[in-house]
Amino acid sequence: MQVTPLIWIITLAVTVAFFVYEFFAHVRRPHEPTMGESARWSAFYIALALLFGVGIGVVAGWTYGGEYFAGYLTEKALSIDNLFVFLIVMTGFAVPRMYQQKVLMIGIVIALIMRGAFIAVGAALIENLSWIFYVFGALLLFIAWRQAFGSHDSNPADGRFMRLVRRMLPVSDEYAGDRLTVRKDGRRFVTPMFLTIVAIGFIDLIFAVDSIPAIYGLTEEAYIVFTANAFALMGLRQLFFLIGGALQRLVYLAQGLAVILAFIGVKLVLHALHVNELPFVNGGRHVEWAPEIPIWFSLLFIAATIAVATVASLVKSRRAEAVATRTDARP
């Protein structure tokens, strides 16, 4: 896939323009978005992402188009999981609803910057170290195991990293609007808003480590990796207010993501067997018995896994609500 420097510049400029518009049109004035506003903008960004994928398919070929859609679905699912952690953080710091979208906006921008840096590093590693696919594959398999069996109930607001930050900085116990610092008795304090953004930035770093190897398991094109991530993050703020409490109902999202990450991890290892010559296997030739997984199968597998996890989550949540309702109705 040939991507000229001009296309990169235009893509980066348009991406920045969207986030600047978001800030001045919606975030600069503190308010809680309405359901209608959130629904319209969420639909707009999803439609824009799908239209961009069709454009890639038409211009560059549907192999690249399929890679983009598989990457976009994976990154969108990971971003929704990211939103769940953001919700835990903002609940832990008791962020007022009218200021939550500013926190989300800053967190999303930090996520895009960190992912951009990891994308550049990943592209350089893939270009120069073909065995890096083994490392990415092993990392994804470990992350999948942690995602499936790790604890998801801990509050990042009370984690060791945030306790260290509190010891290092003077912290005010009260919010001062949406300000990050406040002066009291001639001394400068950071507000809970500042701590919230620091916590979300730290979480963004962890999620970048998860998401970038995952999408590089679906495509080696840095341009597709970046645009899939950018579109997955666009509209995430509105999606947070749109689905709101539904985040709590996605009880099987972590397990669904674990299946996807494990699948991509296996795909990476199989791909590594093709691009690396193993002197102790098959006389140093490529390992033909390790088949490459086609992108159309990856796309279907990812879409089906997300659909099954979502439907199973909603079914279980409704059953749990029905049981709770019957219990409360008993005398």
Phi and psi in degrees as a GROMACS rama.xvg file:
@    title "Ramachandran Plot"
@    xaxis  label "Phi"
@    yaxis  label "Psi"
@TYPE xy
-92.8242  116.913  GLN-2
-122.094  112.166  VAL-3
-76.8518  159.34  THR-4
-55.8966  -34.3303  PRO-5
-63.0281  -41.3799  LEU-6
-64.2139  -40.4787  ILE-7
-61.1094  -45.1115  TRP-8
-62.7103  -44.6329  ILE-9
-63.4054  -43.1428  ILE-10
-61.4715  -46.7986  THR-11
-64.1149  -40.7518  LEU-12
-64.6652  -43.0914  ALA-13
-65.8951  -40.3138  VAL-14
-61.211  -47.5921  THR-15
-61.7407  -40.5909  VAL-16
-60.761  -40.5448  ALA-17
-61.8595  -44.3009  PHE-18
-71.5818  -35.3873  PHE-19
-63.5585  -43.813  VAL-20
-61.0347  -43.5178  TYR-21
-55.4232  -43.8227  GLU-22
-66.1175  -50.9885  PHE-23
-75.285  -28.9903  PHE-24
-87.3287  -27.2457  ALA-25
-129.004  -38.6339  HIS-26
-92.1038  -30.2894  VAL-27
-59.1495  -37.9937  ARG-28
-93.7795  111.644  ARG-29
-60.5158  124.525  PRO-30
-166.454  162.663  HIS-31
-95.1741  118.336  GLU-32
-60.302  144.063  PRO-33
-76.3913  165.469  THR-34
-62.8551  -39.6318  MET-35
-63.1062  -45.7005  GLY-36
-60.6417  -45.4277  GLU-37
-64.8012  -40.8966  SER-38
-66.228  -43.9025  ALA-39
-62.766  -47.1769  ARG-40
-72.9499  -33.5602  TRP-41
-62.9392  -45.6683  SER-42
-62.7684  -38.8658  ALA-43
-62.2942  -47.0622  PHE-44
-70.9297  -35.2764  TYR-45
-66.7626  -43.6978  ILE-46
-62.3226  -39.3654  ALA-47
-63.83  -41.2448  LEU-48
-64.1861  -42.6143  ALA-49
-66.3195  -40.9023  LEU-50
-63.5186  -39.0225  LEU-51
-63.2658  -41.0207  PHE-52
-63.348  -39.9398  GLY-53
-62.6896  -39.9788  VAL-54
-60.8382  -41.9292  GLY-55
-62.7823  -42.4132  ILE-56
-62.6892  -40.9959  GLY-57
-70.8155  -42.9192  VAL-58
-82.013  -45.5771  VAL-59
-104.653  -9.55117  ALA-60
110.747  150.793  GLY-61
-77.972  -11.1686  TRP-62
-64.87  -46.9987  THR-63
-68.2079  -35.9616  TYR-64
-61.3432  -42.4395  GLY-65
-64.44  -39.0003  GLY-66
-62.0462  -41.4282  GLU-67
-62.8859  -47.722  TYR-68
-65.1684  -39.7173  PHE-69
-63.1989  -42.8807  ALA-70
-66.0022  -41.0557  GLY-71
-63.5823  -44.7918  TYR-72
-61.6934  -43.6729  LEU-73
-63.6637  -46.8044  THR-74
-68.2035  -33.5178  GLU-75
-66.2041  -42.6814  LYS-76
-63.6949  -43.3509  ALA-77
-64.0533  -35.4717  LEU-78
-68.1207  -36.1913  SER-79
-66.49  -38.9407  ILE-80
-62.156  -37.1781  ASP-81
-60.7951  -40.8614  ASN-82
-60.8809  -38.1235  LEU-83
-60.953  -41.4886  PHE-84
-68.4405  -39.546  VAL-85
-56.879  -41.2284  PHE-86
-61.979  -41.8741  LEU-87
-63.0193  -42.3436  ILE-88
-63.2757  -49.2628  VAL-89
-67.6381  -30.8785  MET-90
-68.8644  -41.4714  THR-91
-62.6754  -35.714  GLY-92
-93.9788  2.6852  PHE-93
53.1986  48.5696  ALA-94
-70.9501  124.462  VAL-95
-57.0962  144.197  PRO-96
-56.3817  -36.5234  ARG-97
-70.0189  -17.5265  MET-98
-103.574  -3.59358  TYR-99
-66.4871  -35.0958  GLN-100
-69.9852  -27.1952  GLN-101
-67.6985  -42.2037  LYS-102
-61.1036  -44.3845  VAL-103
-61.7238  -43.4228  LEU-104
-61.5553  -46.7293  MET-105
-63.7575  -41.5945  ILE-106
-63.0714  -39.1202  GLY-107
-67.9104  -40.7803  ILE-108
-63.7022  -43.3688  VAL-109
-60.2283  -42.3553  ILE-110
-61.0785  -42.797  ALA-111
-65.299  -41.0338  LEU-112
-64.2005  -45.7921  ILE-113
-65.4597  -41.5847  MET-114
-66.5253  -36.0611  ARG-115
-60.5321  -41.777  GLY-116
-64.9543  -42.9184  ALA-117
-66.8609  -34.2918  PHE-118
-62.1229  -44.7171  ILE-119
-62.9119  -43.9387  ALA-120
-64.3791  -43.9693  VAL-121
-61.3574  -41.7343  GLY-122
-62.7025  -40.7123  ALA-123
-66.1225  -40.5048  ALA-124
-65.1754  -43.8178  LEU-125
-64.5427  -36.3504  ILE-126
-67.8362  -32.5766  GLU-127
-111.099  -20.3069  ASN-128
-130.117  95.7831  LEU-129
-66.88  -26.4984  SER-130
-74.8242  -4.1502  TRP-131
-64.1987  -21.6422  ILE-132
-62.2788  -33.6195  PHE-133
-62.9504  -42.5768  TYR-134
-64.6251  -46.6011  VAL-135
-60.309  -43.0242  PHE-136
-62.7717  -45.5644  GLY-137
-63.6446  -39.7178  ALA-138
-62.9308  -43.0027  LEU-139
-66.9113  -37.4552  LEU-140
-64.8652  -39.1171  LEU-141
-65.5449  -44.0253  PHE-142
-63.0947  -39.2563  ILE-143
-62.0109  -43.2358  ALA-144
-62.5117  -43.7825  TRP-145
-64.608  -39.0893  ARG-146
-65.3797  -37.9408  GLN-147
-78.4948  -38.0725  ALA-148
-117.736  -5.0996  PHE-149
-77.2053  169.213  GLY-150
-83.2087  133.464  SER-151
-114.406  12.7458  HIS-152
-100.156  -8.87485  ASP-153
-70.6612  148.768  SER-154
-98.614  114.037  ASN-155
-60.3232  -22.9678  PRO-156
-65.3571  -21.7658  ALA-157
-111.839  15.6103  ASP-158
-73.6377  173  GLY-159
-63.7237  -37.1033  ARG-160
-62.5711  -43.9667  PHE-161
-71.5903  -31.3307  MET-162
-65.0083  -37.3003  ARG-163
-64.9212  -42.6816  LEU-164
-61.6296  -41.9688  VAL-165
-63.8315  -34.1258  ARG-166
-72.6836  -29.5373  ARG-167
-85.0459  -26.3579  MET-168
-120.716  144.226  LEU-169
-72.8281  125.84  PRO-170
-117.426  132.603  VAL-171
-84.8829  145.071  SER-172
-84.7892  -11.1143  ASP-173
-120.804  150.019  GLU-174
-74.5125  147.047  TYR-175
-120.932  70.0727  ALA-176
65.4087  -133.53  GLY-177
-105.931  20.8752  ASP-178
-74.4882  150.877  ARG-179
-91.508  -26.0712  LEU-180
-134.171  160.247  THR-181
-148.553  146.994  VAL-182
-101.642  128.44  ARG-183
-132.48  126.544  LYS-184
52.3493  39.6943  ASP-185
76.9327  8.38957  GLY-186
-121.921  141.929  ARG-187
-89.5715  128.115  ARG-188
-119.389  149.881  PHE-189
-89.5074  146.847  VAL-190
-93.0698  167.01  THR-191
-57.5325  -26.7159  PRO-192
-61.9335  -41.6947  MET-193
-62.7902  -45.0065  PHE-194
-62.5649  -38.2233  LEU-195
-61.5499  -44.3229  THR-196
-67.6452  -37.9984  ILE-197
-62.2984  -44.0306  VAL-198
-62.446  -43.043  ALA-199
-67.8695  -37.4989  ILE-200
-61.8001  -40.5053  GLY-201
-65.0717  -40.2549  PHE-202
-65.7551  -38.992  ILE-203
-58.1231  -38.4469  ASP-204
-62.0201  -44.0215  LEU-205
-65.1426  -42.7412  ILE-206
-68.7998  -30.82  PHE-207
-64.6407  -38.2098  ALA-208
-63.3272  -32.7828  VAL-209
-76.122  -46.1885  ASP-210
-79.9475  -36.6293  SER-211
-67.2083  -47.5196  ILE-212
-59.3256  -32.3913  PRO-213
-62.8401  -48.1836  ALA-214
-75.2963  -28.1591  ILE-215
-69.1689  -14.9091  TYR-216
-77.7146  -11.3368  GLY-217
-106.544  -25.8076  LEU-218
-155.027  148.312  THR-219
-101.691  3.49518  GLU-220
-85.2793  113.042  GLU-221
-60.0852  -33.7151  ALA-222
-64.9066  -42.1745  TYR-223
-67.473  -39.8142  ILE-224
-59.4857  -45.9151  VAL-225
-67.7704  -48.595  PHE-226
-66.1928  -37.2764  THR-227
-62.6824  -41.1186  ALA-228
-66.9567  -43.7899  ASN-229
-61.4794  -46.031  ALA-230
-69.5051  -31.5803  PHE-231
-66.4826  -31.8658  ALA-232
-85.3026  -28.7354  LEU-233
-64.9046  134.016  MET-234
80.9228  -0.370419  GLY-235
-66.7265  -34.1296  LEU-236
-62.4704  -47.3689  ARG-237
-66.3617  -36.2099  GLN-238
-63.587  -34.5802  LEU-239
-59.5037  -45.577  PHE-240
-77.5493  -23.3971  PHE-241
-74.0897  -48.7632  LEU-242
-88.3338  -23.7438  ILE-243
40.3971  -111.965  GLY-244
-65.096  -17.4123  GLY-245
-64.3543  -21.2543  ALA-246
-56.7699  -38.4281  LEU-247
-67.9343  -21.3833  GLN-248
-85.0243  -14.0908  ARG-249
-81.5132  64.9346  LEU-250
-71.3084  -21.6745  VAL-251
-104.759  11.2893  TYR-252
-61.977  -42.5255  LEU-253
-61.1003  -42.5172  ALA-254
-67.8428  -38.8462  GLN-255
-61.6873  -43.9504  GLY-256
-64.3538  -36.4754  LEU-257
-61.3657  -41.8318  ALA-258
-63.2842  -43.5026  VAL-259
-63.9844  -45.9718  ILE-260
-65.253  -38.5864  LEU-261
-65.4147  -40.7782  ALA-262
-60.7551  -45.8679  PHE-263
-67.6232  -34.4028  ILE-264
-61.0379  -44.6307  GLY-265
-63.7545  -41.4007  VAL-266
-59.5545  -40.4156  LYS-267
-64.9028  -42.4507  LEU-268
-64.435  -42.7835  VAL-269
-62.4856  -39.8789  LEU-270
-64.9775  -38.641  HIS-271
-62.9069  -34.7819  ALA-272
-65.4378  -23.8061  LEU-273
-84.1213  -37.3817  HIS-274
-89.8552  -10.7348  VAL-275
-112.115  139.329  ASN-276
-91.6266  121.348  GLU-277
-100.366  114.655  LEU-278
-65.1494  -21.6627  PRO-279
-99.0567  6.92444  PHE-280
-130.399  128.051  VAL-281
57.4093  35.188  ASN-282
65.1454  28.3378  GLY-283
82.9219  2.99085  GLY-284
-90.2605  169.12  ARG-285
-60.5932  146.291  HIS-286
-83.0117  100.977  VAL-287
-74.7316  -19.7235  GLU-288
-80.1825  -3.79576  TRP-289
-102.791  93.7191  ALA-290
-70.7913  145.636  PRO-291
-74.616  140.259  GLU-292
-87.4673  120.698  ILE-293
-66.6285  153.059  PRO-294
-66.9779  -31.3741  ILE-295
-65.0041  -35.9603  TRP-296
-69.7604  -40.0547  PHE-297
-59.6381  -44.7963  SER-298
-61.7864  -46.5977  LEU-299
-64.3744  -40.9032  LEU-300
-63.887  -45.6211  PHE-301
-64.3485  -46.6754  ILE-302
-61.8473  -43.3613  ALA-303
-65.3502  -40.6953  ALA-304
-63.295  -44.3577  THR-305
-62.3493  -42.6533  ILE-306
-63.9648  -45.2413  ALA-307
-63.9948  -44.0762  VAL-308
-62.6466  -39.9513  ALA-309
-67.7855  -48.7808  THR-310
-63.1058  -44.9607  VAL-311
-62.209  -38.4986  ALA-312
-63.2589  -46.9408  SER-313
-65.8839  -38.2533  LEU-314
-63.8556  -45.9882  VAL-315
-64.8776  -39.8057  LYS-316
-64.5369  -41.4219  SER-317
-65.6318  -40.1994  ARG-318
-63.708  -42.0452  ARG-319
-63.4868  -39.8545  ALA-320
-66.8914  -38.1605  GLU-321
-65.2361  -41.6179  ALA-322
-63.9459  -42.9488  VAL-323
-63.6084  -38.5356  ALA-324
-64.9432  -43.6861  THR-325
-64.8283  -38.1714  ARG-326
-64.426  -42.3041  THR-327
-68.5326  -26.4585  ASP-328
-79.7495  -16.0912  ALA-329
-69.9385  141.136  ARG-330
